[in-house]
Amino acid sequence: MSGKNRNNYIHIYMDLSDDGIYFHSTSTPYALGKSLIQFIDTDLNEISAHPEQLRSIHPFFSTWSIEDIRSLFELSKTSDRDLDLKKIESLQNTYKKILYSLASDKKELPKETESFFSKHPLFARSSLIRQENKWLIDHFISGFEECLICELEEMIRHHQIIKICKNCGRLFLPKRSNNDYCTRIFSGDKKTCAEVGYTKTFAKT
């Protein structure tokens, strides 16, 4: 999108007392890392067929108007823009690799991740604010890529646990460190990976 578009500039609020993250305003909290995993899991082919669903792939796009969304898809035909569908797909693949590496190796930050951060510095302007009886860090973000980098940095800073589901093989954020399965619907009878996985474990035992 053009740098003149107002939607390129948003506030990201980090709660100092827990792992809550807010996009645009402090009215709707998200679990830190959940929106990033949701983003890399999104089927962009489906988004291409239904552009209005762009708002659902990440909170960054939640306030975009239909006109903004249409302009993004129209600009995807060019290569001289900051953000298009090819760029979004590239970002998905990049963050998927980083999160899988973080989930696989907790001892130290992978060199690939260190290299990524050195090439993509975050230029956010941050300040400490108090709102609704909460202390928050207000990050002023100037683009979607910075939005993703900011959340990833906060995940690392908060020592966010990321795991790979032993049933479906996808990334998830466990509520407890000993959770091995995610809560996504896995089977036709609407059983979750957790239900299917623990049933298999119980049967083996």
C-alpha positions as CSV (number, residue, x, y, z in Angstrom):
1,M,0.0,0.0,0.0
2,S,1.1,3.6,-0.4
3,G,2.8,5.1,2.5
4,K,0.1,7.8,2.5
5,N,-2.6,5.3,3.4
6,R,-3.7,6.0,7.0
7,N,-4.0,2.2,7.7
8,N,-0.2,1.9,7.5
9,Y,0.0,3.6,10.9
10,I,-1.4,1.9,14.0
11,H,-0.7,1.6,17.7
12,I,0.2,-1.7,19.3
13,Y,-0.2,-1.8,23.1
14,M,1.6,-4.4,25.2
15,D,0.3,-5.0,28.7
16,L,3.1,-5.0,31.3
17,S,1.2,-7.2,33.8
18,D,0.4,-10.1,31.4
19,D,0.9,-11.4,27.9
20,G,-2.0,-9.4,26.4
21,I,-1.4,-7.5,23.1
22,Y,-3.8,-4.9,21.6
23,F,-4.0,-3.6,18.1
24,H,-5.4,-0.2,17.2
25,S,-7.1,0.3,20.6
26,T,-7.1,-1.3,24.1
27,S,-10.7,-2.5,23.8
28,T,-9.9,-6.0,22.3
29,P,-7.1,-8.0,23.9
30,Y,-5.3,-10.8,22.0
31,A,-3.0,-13.5,23.4
32,L,0.5,-12.6,22.5
33,G,1.5,-14.7,19.4
34,K,-2.0,-15.9,18.6
35,S,-2.5,-13.3,15.8
36,L,0.9,-14.1,14.3
37,I,0.2,-17.9,14.2
38,Q,-3.3,-17.1,12.8
39,F,-1.6,-15.0,10.0
40,I,0.8,-17.7,8.9
41,D,-2.0,-20.3,8.9
42,T,-4.2,-18.3,6.6
43,D,-5.1,-19.7,3.2
44,L,-4.3,-16.8,0.8
45,N,-6.1,-18.6,-2.1
46,E,-9.3,-18.2,-0.1
47,I,-8.6,-14.6,0.6
48,S,-8.0,-14.0,-3.1
49,A,-11.5,-15.4,-3.8
50,H,-13.1,-13.4,-1.0
51,P,-11.1,-10.2,-0.5
52,E,-13.4,-9.0,2.2
53,Q,-12.0,-11.7,4.4
54,L,-8.6,-9.9,4.5
55,R,-9.7,-8.3,7.8
56,S,-9.7,-11.7,9.4
57,I,-6.1,-12.7,8.7
58,H,-4.6,-10.3,11.2
59,P,-5.9,-7.5,13.5
60,F,-3.7,-5.1,11.6
61,F,-6.3,-5.2,8.7
62,S,-9.4,-5.1,11.0
63,T,-10.2,-1.4,10.4
64,W,-9.6,-1.4,6.7
65,S,-12.5,-0.3,4.5
66,I,-13.7,-2.2,1.5
67,E,-12.0,0.5,-0.7
68,D,-8.7,-0.1,1.1
69,I,-9.0,-3.8,0.6
70,R,-9.9,-3.5,-3.1
71,S,-7.0,-1.2,-3.7
72,L,-4.6,-3.7,-2.1
73,F,-5.7,-6.4,-4.6
74,E,-5.6,-4.0,-7.5
75,L,-2.0,-2.9,-6.5
76,S,-1.0,-6.6,-6.4
77,K,-0.6,-6.4,-10.1
78,T,2.3,-4.1,-9.7
79,S,5.8,-4.6,-8.2
80,D,6.6,-1.1,-6.9
81,R,4.4,-1.1,-3.8
82,D,5.2,-1.7,-0.1
83,L,2.5,-4.4,0.3
84,D,0.8,-6.8,-2.1
85,L,-0.4,-10.4,-2.0
86,K,3.0,-11.8,-3.0
87,K,4.6,-9.8,-0.2
88,I,2.0,-11.1,2.3
89,E,2.8,-14.7,1.1
90,S,6.5,-14.1,1.5
91,L,6.0,-12.8,5.0
92,Q,3.9,-15.9,5.9
93,N,6.7,-18.2,4.8
94,T,9.4,-16.1,6.6
95,Y,7.6,-16.1,9.9
96,K,6.5,-19.7,9.6
97,K,10.2,-20.7,9.4
98,I,11.2,-18.5,12.3
99,L,8.4,-19.7,14.6
100,Y,9.1,-23.4,13.8
101,S,12.7,-22.8,14.6
102,L,11.8,-21.2,17.9
103,A,9.5,-24.0,18.7
104,S,12.2,-26.6,18.0
105,D,15.1,-24.9,19.8
106,K,14.5,-23.1,23.1
107,K,18.1,-22.8,24.1
108,E,19.2,-19.9,22.0
109,L,17.9,-17.7,19.2
110,P,18.5,-19.3,15.8
111,K,21.1,-17.6,13.6
112,E,18.5,-17.3,10.9
113,T,16.3,-15.3,13.3
114,E,19.2,-13.1,14.4
115,S,20.0,-12.4,10.8
116,F,16.3,-11.5,10.0
117,F,16.2,-9.0,12.9
118,S,19.5,-7.4,11.8
119,K,18.0,-6.9,8.2
120,H,14.7,-5.7,9.4
121,P,15.1,-3.2,12.3
122,L,12.0,-2.0,14.1
123,F,11.6,1.8,13.9
124,A,8.6,2.0,16.2
125,R,8.2,4.9,18.5
126,S,7.3,3.6,22.0
127,S,6.1,5.2,25.2
128,L,4.7,4.1,28.5
129,I,1.1,5.0,29.2
130,R,-1.5,4.2,31.8
131,Q,-5.0,3.4,30.5
132,E,-8.0,1.8,32.3
133,N,-5.9,1.0,35.3
134,K,-3.2,-0.8,33.2
135,W,0.4,0.1,32.4
136,L,0.9,-0.4,28.7
137,I,3.8,0.1,26.2
138,D,2.4,2.0,23.3
139,H,4.3,1.1,20.1
140,F,3.5,3.4,17.1
141,I,3.9,1.1,14.1
142,S,4.3,2.4,10.5
143,G,3.5,-0.7,8.5
144,F,2.3,-4.3,8.5
145,E,5.8,-5.8,8.4
146,E,6.8,-3.8,11.5
147,C,3.6,-5.0,13.1
148,L,4.7,-8.6,12.7
149,I,8.3,-7.9,13.8
150,C,7.0,-6.1,16.9
151,E,4.8,-9.0,18.0
152,L,7.6,-11.5,17.3
153,E,10.1,-9.4,19.4
154,E,7.5,-9.2,22.3
155,M,7.0,-13.0,22.1
156,I,10.8,-13.6,22.5
157,R,11.0,-10.9,25.2
158,H,8.2,-12.6,27.2
159,H,9.7,-16.1,26.7
160,Q,6.4,-17.1,25.0
161,I,6.2,-20.9,24.7
162,I,5.5,-22.1,21.2
163,K,5.0,-25.8,20.5
164,I,4.3,-28.0,17.5
165,C,1.2,-30.0,17.8
166,K,2.0,-33.8,18.0
167,N,-1.2,-34.5,16.1
168,C,-1.5,-32.0,13.2
169,G,2.1,-30.7,13.2
170,R,1.0,-27.1,13.3
171,L,2.2,-24.4,15.7
172,F,0.2,-23.4,18.7
173,L,0.5,-21.6,22.1
174,P,0.0,-24.0,24.9
175,K,-1.8,-22.9,28.1
176,R,0.6,-25.1,30.0
177,S,4.1,-26.2,29.1
178,N,3.1,-29.9,29.2
179,N,0.3,-29.5,26.6
180,D,1.3,-31.4,23.5
181,Y,-1.8,-30.9,21.4
182,C,-3.6,-27.8,20.0
183,T,-7.3,-27.2,20.3
184,R,-8.0,-26.9,16.5
185,I,-10.8,-29.0,15.1
186,F,-9.1,-32.1,13.5
187,S,-11.7,-34.7,12.6
188,G,-15.1,-34.8,10.8
189,D,-16.9,-35.4,14.1
190,K,-15.4,-32.0,15.3
191,K,-13.0,-33.5,17.8
192,T,-10.0,-31.4,18.5
193,C,-6.3,-32.4,18.2
194,A,-6.2,-32.5,22.0
195,E,-9.1,-34.9,22.2
196,V,-7.8,-37.1,19.4
197,G,-4.2,-37.0,20.6
198,Y,-4.9,-37.8,24.2
199,T,-7.3,-40.6,23.2
200,K,-4.5,-42.2,21.2
201,T,-2.1,-41.8,24.1
202,F,-4.5,-43.4,26.5
203,A,-5.1,-46.3,24.1
204,K,-1.3,-46.9,23.8
205,T,-0.9,-46.8,27.6
